Amino acid sequence: MIREIPLGCFGSVMAHLPEDKTCSVCKDEVKCKNAVDEVRRKSPKLRDAYNSRVKSSEKLRTSPATPTLADHETLFEIIEGNRIILTYDLSSKKTERLLECLSNTYPVYGNTPSVNKRALAFAASKELSQRGIAPRWQFDDSPDDVPLDNLGMKGEPAERRTAREIRLLKQADKIYFDLIWLTVTYPSHITKQKSWRGLFKPEGDWEKWLETMGAIANRVTGKAKKIRQLNLSEEQQMGCRHLCSSNLDTRLKNIESRLPSIERKIEEDIKAAKQRGGANAQLRTKTWATGKITNWQPSTAARIRTMMTGKEVTRQAMAKAFSKVNEYK
């Protein structure tokens, strides 16, 4: 609110004071009904200042508050309050449906995900992890680094607030997807932090696992320190969306950003060569990405390709696949 200034104080003003302030000249807290009109009449400069303050005040009152995570339960709290989600069976669902579930839970813009949706997303991620697909390829978070204006979000403040809220929740939830994948994929892994070793070899005791996961996710420490204490190798970090060092994550995202242009180029070349017999631009693009990520090492590439698709791939198969995308290196 803009506080009306007492008559006789125009010299101190530019003085349209906030409501919790008093006039610096007369110390008068009385709101004069005629002050605004008097300011407008006597000084165009003060009039413009007043109008500007009013507009700013109205904008502040109508704009929604900046979203914070304090307004929401953590994914740990959601699972803790509904532990059946730890053993929820989604094995009958197709992989495409599970990936769609994750995508729909954290859209670029839309509705803020409910507690139930976030719980189901965790169950879907767990099932995808059991099928061999790592979190990095379970969902795409590259739009999260793009300013909202560049995504066409120039509409209502409430819509922009919701879009920011979705990003915040997705960012906060990613560590839980990483942890369940690490548990499922590397059961014999040994962490440097002894108290965190319960994350691995849960042996069906998911409640004990949940306690360890909560201790890791909610620990007040930086991401880099968590990675060190978890003793994660570079290959393990490659599969994670959150538990990945900044330098490695930047390199992987740079490769991901090139995928659309590489796929278009490969598609054009396939058409130009009139190739038949199942030549597939999408598969070759994934092969190119795998090669870039692993510096074209067939053995490492075979493991990373399995993280991408959940399907076992041999070293020999990757070496053969690389020969079809050599020109795009």
Phi, psi and omega per residue, in radians:
M1 nan 2.525 3.061
I2 -1.671 2.230 -3.131
R3 -1.501 2.269 3.087
E4 -1.218 2.435 -3.073
I5 -1.624 2.570 3.121
P6 -1.143 2.594 3.061
L7 -1.048 2.537 3.092
G8 1.626 -0.059 -3.089
C9 -1.987 0.357 -3.063
F10 -1.088 -0.516 -3.122
G11 -1.183 -0.465 -3.101
S12 -1.545 -0.245 -2.882
V13 -1.260 -1.222 -2.304
M14 0.241 0.318 -2.843
A15 -1.263 1.138 2.838
H16 -1.726 1.851 -2.927
L17 -1.573 2.592 2.995
P18 -1.044 2.739 -3.017
E19 -1.088 -0.495 -3.080
D20 -1.553 0.164 3.129
K21 -1.925 2.836 3.011
T22 -2.011 2.800 -3.131
C23 -1.080 2.317 -3.078
S24 -1.259 -0.253 -3.121
V25 -1.672 -1.012 -3.033
C26 -1.748 -0.115 3.131
K27 1.030 0.311 -3.074
D28 -1.447 2.229 3.123
E29 -1.705 0.039 3.125
V30 -1.292 2.317 3.137
K31 -1.565 1.937 -3.111
C32 -1.405 2.192 -3.097
K33 -1.115 -0.468 -3.052
N34 -1.688 -0.042 -3.007
A35 -1.075 -0.760 -3.083
V36 -1.103 -0.812 3.131
D37 -1.078 -0.680 -3.125
E38 -1.126 -0.713 3.124
V39 -1.105 -0.807 -3.119
R40 -1.074 -0.661 -3.080
R41 -1.264 -0.729 -3.004
K42 -1.478 -0.517 -3.006
S43 -2.514 1.899 3.067
P44 -1.013 -0.595 -3.127
K45 -1.116 -0.801 3.115
L46 -1.190 -0.614 3.112
R47 -1.050 -0.796 -3.140
D48 -1.129 -0.678 3.127
A49 -1.109 -0.725 -3.141
Y50 -1.087 -0.849 -3.110
N51 -1.064 -0.681 3.113
S52 -1.099 -0.753 3.135
R53 -1.123 -0.692 3.131
V54 -1.077 -0.794 -3.142
K55 -1.080 -0.749 3.125
S56 -1.098 -0.720 -3.136
S57 -1.121 -0.746 -3.139
E58 -1.146 -0.701 3.118
K59 -1.093 -0.707 3.136
L60 -1.130 -0.685 -3.114
R61 -1.226 -0.589 -3.065
T62 -1.557 -0.326 -3.137
S63 -1.393 2.369 3.111
P64 -1.200 2.667 3.133
A65 -1.113 2.674 3.082
T66 -1.108 2.245 -3.087
P67 -1.167 2.549 3.072
T68 -2.362 2.762 3.129
L69 -1.222 -0.311 3.137
A70 -1.095 -0.348 3.136
D71 -1.394 -0.103 -3.016
H72 -2.301 2.707 3.005
E73 -1.281 2.573 3.009
T74 -1.288 2.793 3.108
L75 -1.096 -0.572 3.074
F76 -1.054 -0.797 3.136
E77 -1.119 -0.639 3.126
I78 -1.134 -0.807 -3.128
I79 -1.191 -0.698 -3.141
E80 -1.065 -0.615 -3.137
G81 -1.452 -0.137 -3.118
N82 -2.544 1.173 -2.942
R83 -1.168 -0.215 3.105
I84 -1.074 -0.393 -3.125
I85 -1.132 -0.405 3.142
L86 -1.163 -0.482 -3.122
T87 -2.078 0.296 -3.128
Y88 -1.142 2.232 -3.011
D89 -1.610 1.982 3.070
L90 -2.066 0.356 -3.053
S91 -1.128 -0.373 -3.122
S92 -1.463 -0.172 -3.092
K93 -1.447 2.504 3.099
K94 -1.236 2.620 -3.136
T95 -0.978 -0.719 -3.129
E96 -1.037 -0.668 -3.141
R97 -1.196 -0.640 3.128
L98 -1.180 -0.731 3.098
L99 -1.128 -0.657 3.114
E100 -1.147 -0.639 3.102
C101 -1.037 -0.801 3.124
L102 -1.131 -0.750 -3.134
S103 -1.102 -0.713 -3.122
N104 -1.274 -0.455 3.133
T105 -1.240 -0.652 -3.108
Y106 -2.141 1.218 -3.139
P107 -1.256 2.877 3.095
V108 -1.072 -0.746 2.987
Y109 -2.667 2.703 -3.040
G110 2.686 -2.301 -3.138
N111 -1.754 2.505 3.061
T112 -1.077 2.264 -3.092
P113 -1.091 2.379 3.119
S114 -1.338 2.976 3.085
V115 -1.029 -0.769 -3.123
N116 -1.118 -0.707 3.139
K117 -1.129 -0.718 -3.133
R118 -1.178 -0.652 3.094
A119 -1.126 -0.759 3.132
L120 -1.168 -0.608 3.091
A121 -1.081 -0.689 3.105
F122 -1.111 -0.762 3.122
A123 -1.099 -0.689 3.122
A124 -1.145 -0.728 3.119
S125 -1.115 -0.698 3.115
K126 -1.077 -0.765 3.132
E127 -1.146 -0.716 3.094
L128 -1.111 -0.661 3.087
S129 -1.094 -0.714 3.113
Q130 -1.150 -0.412 3.078
R131 -1.546 0.005 3.043
G132 1.699 0.031 -3.112
I133 -1.606 2.161 -3.097
A134 -1.391 2.699 -3.129
P135 -0.929 -0.599 -3.128
R136 -1.032 -0.487 -3.141
W137 -1.946 0.212 3.043
Q138 -1.472 -0.532 3.111
F139 -2.716 2.843 -3.063
D140 -1.857 2.149 3.087
D141 -1.996 0.252 3.131
S142 -1.083 -0.594 3.103
P143 -1.110 -0.339 -3.098
D144 -1.168 -0.341 3.134
D145 -1.611 -0.037 -3.096
V146 -1.669 2.286 3.098
P147 -0.962 2.526 -3.091
L148 -1.015 -0.628 3.136
D149 -1.053 -0.629 -3.133
N150 -1.274 -0.261 3.095
L151 -1.730 0.199 3.128
G152 1.446 0.211 -3.124
M153 -1.534 1.342 3.124
K154 -2.048 0.352 -3.041
G155 -1.579 -2.442 -3.039
E156 -1.142 2.532 3.089
P157 -0.958 -0.647 -3.122
A158 -1.110 -0.652 3.134
E159 -1.189 -0.701 3.125
R160 -1.171 -0.663 3.111
R161 -1.090 -0.754 3.136
T162 -1.116 -0.706 3.116
A163 -1.073 -0.722 3.107
R164 -1.163 -0.651 -3.134
E165 -1.119 -0.745 3.104
I166 -1.047 -0.748 3.129
R167 -1.092 -0.753 -3.135
L168 -1.063 -0.808 -3.115
L169 -1.156 -0.711 3.121
K170 -1.089 -0.764 3.123
Q171 -1.071 -0.724 -3.108
A172 -1.253 -0.561 -3.053
D173 -1.431 -0.364 -2.996
K174 -1.040 -0.598 -3.098
I175 -1.099 -0.553 -3.135
Y176 -1.233 -0.623 3.071
F177 -1.152 -0.706 3.104
D178 -1.077 -0.784 -3.052
L179 -1.162 -0.695 3.132
I180 -1.201 -0.631 3.101
W181 -1.146 -0.764 3.120
L182 -1.068 -0.704 3.121
T183 -1.058 -0.846 -3.062
V184 -1.229 -0.661 -2.995
T185 -1.510 -0.537 -3.067
Y186 -2.226 1.169 -3.054
P187 -1.101 -0.375 -3.116
S188 -1.720 0.132 -3.091
H189 -1.129 2.502 3.118
I190 -2.068 2.156 3.139
T191 -1.531 2.733 3.047
K192 -1.229 -0.678 3.111
Q193 -1.348 1.906 -3.029
K194 -1.041 -0.641 -3.095
S195 -1.227 -0.181 -3.139
W196 -1.685 -0.022 -3.072
R197 -1.209 -0.261 3.070
G198 -1.189 -0.200 3.087
L199 -1.166 -0.497 -3.123
F200 -1.828 2.698 -3.048
K201 0.978 0.968 -3.141
P202 -1.168 -0.392 3.077
E203 0.865 0.719 3.084
G204 1.441 -0.173 3.138
D205 -1.554 1.363 -3.045
W206 -1.263 -0.399 3.116
E207 -1.208 -0.693 3.077
K208 -1.147 -0.684 3.104
W209 -1.072 -0.722 -3.126
L210 -1.045 -0.709 3.128
E211 -1.093 -0.750 3.134
T212 -1.154 -0.754 3.129
M213 -1.040 -0.751 3.124
G214 -1.097 -0.683 3.136
A215 -1.104 -0.656 -3.130
I216 -1.307 -0.871 -3.047
A217 -1.158 -0.661 -3.041
N218 -1.650 -0.003 3.129
R219 -1.140 2.348 -3.128
V220 -1.415 1.507 3.112
T221 -2.745 2.762 -3.100
G222 -1.254 2.817 -3.141
K223 -1.041 -0.742 -3.112
A224 -1.054 -0.696 3.137
K225 -1.193 -0.669 3.089
K226 -1.069 -0.740 3.133
I227 -1.074 -0.754 3.130
R228 -1.137 -0.770 -3.101
Q229 -1.233 -0.491 3.040
L230 -1.358 -0.268 3.100
N231 1.113 0.801 -3.080
L232 -1.488 2.323 3.057
S233 -1.349 2.951 3.116
E234 -1.085 -0.683 -3.138
E235 -1.128 -0.695 3.100
Q236 -1.147 -0.698 3.117
Q237 -1.124 -0.553 3.135
M238 -1.032 -0.547 -3.119
G239 -1.440 -0.163 -3.055
C240 -1.680 2.606 3.064
R241 -1.615 -0.543 -3.139
H242 -1.892 -0.835 -3.058
L243 -1.421 1.081 -3.125
C244 -2.413 2.310 -3.091
S245 -1.024 2.665 -3.076
S246 -1.031 -0.768 -3.121
N247 -1.126 -0.775 -3.138
L248 -1.176 -0.734 -3.133
D249 -1.084 -0.707 3.111
T250 -1.104 -0.741 3.130
R251 -1.092 -0.756 -3.129
L252 -1.166 -0.690 3.128
K253 -1.196 -0.578 3.068
N254 -1.111 -0.683 3.088
I255 -1.157 -0.779 3.136
E256 -1.049 -0.648 -3.109
S257 -1.157 -0.378 -3.127
R258 -1.533 -0.199 -3.033
L259 -1.005 -0.793 -3.130
P260 -1.022 -0.763 -3.119
S261 -1.221 -0.648 3.106
I262 -1.136 -0.735 3.137
E263 -1.104 -0.706 3.099
R264 -1.092 -0.733 3.136
K265 -1.108 -0.805 3.139
I266 -1.098 -0.717 -3.139
E267 -1.099 -0.742 3.113
E268 -1.090 -0.726 -3.116
D269 -1.194 -0.638 3.102
I270 -1.102 -0.767 3.135
K271 -1.158 -0.731 -3.126
A272 -1.105 -0.649 -3.133
A273 -1.467 -0.106 -3.116
K274 0.911 0.777 -3.131
Q275 -1.300 2.466 3.081
R276 -2.198 -2.994 3.089
G277 1.384 0.513 2.996
G278 1.576 0.297 3.065
A279 -1.057 2.184 -3.007
N280 -2.218 2.074 -3.092
A281 -1.148 -0.668 -3.121
Q282 -1.122 -0.777 3.140
L283 -1.131 -0.722 3.139
R284 -1.176 -0.581 3.079
T285 -1.135 -0.720 3.085
K286 -1.118 -0.642 3.100
T287 -1.123 -0.748 3.106
W288 -1.063 -0.804 -3.132
A289 -1.066 -0.754 3.127
T290 -1.060 -0.732 3.122
G291 -1.113 -0.770 3.137
K292 -1.109 -0.712 -3.110
I293 -1.138 -0.659 -2.998
T294 -1.842 0.193 -3.095
N295 0.991 0.601 3.017
W296 1.093 0.571 3.070
Q297 -1.626 1.931 -3.019
P298 -0.989 -0.694 -3.098
S299 -1.136 -0.874 3.120
T300 -1.140 -0.684 -3.118
A301 -1.072 -0.639 -3.141
A302 -1.086 -0.707 3.137
R303 -1.223 -0.715 3.136
I304 -1.170 -0.671 3.123
R305 -1.097 -0.618 3.067
T306 -1.127 -0.679 3.075
M307 -1.067 -0.604 -3.107
M308 -1.262 -0.727 -2.946
T309 -1.993 -0.353 -3.066
G310 1.435 0.062 -3.123
K311 -1.902 2.358 -3.138
E312 -1.143 2.338 3.119
V313 -2.281 2.419 -3.128
T314 -1.557 2.822 3.090
R315 -1.042 -0.733 -3.110
Q316 -1.111 -0.693 -3.138
A317 -1.134 -0.663 3.138
M318 -1.218 -0.688 3.114
A319 -1.064 -0.704 3.111
K320 -1.176 -0.714 3.137
A321 -1.133 -0.647 3.136
F322 -1.068 -0.596 -3.094
S323 -1.092 -0.360 -3.117
K324 -1.560 -0.138 3.132
V325 -2.198 0.299 -3.105
N326 -0.989 -0.641 -3.055
E327 -1.200 -0.233 -3.095
Y328 -1.742 0.071 -3.099
K329 -1.019 nan nan
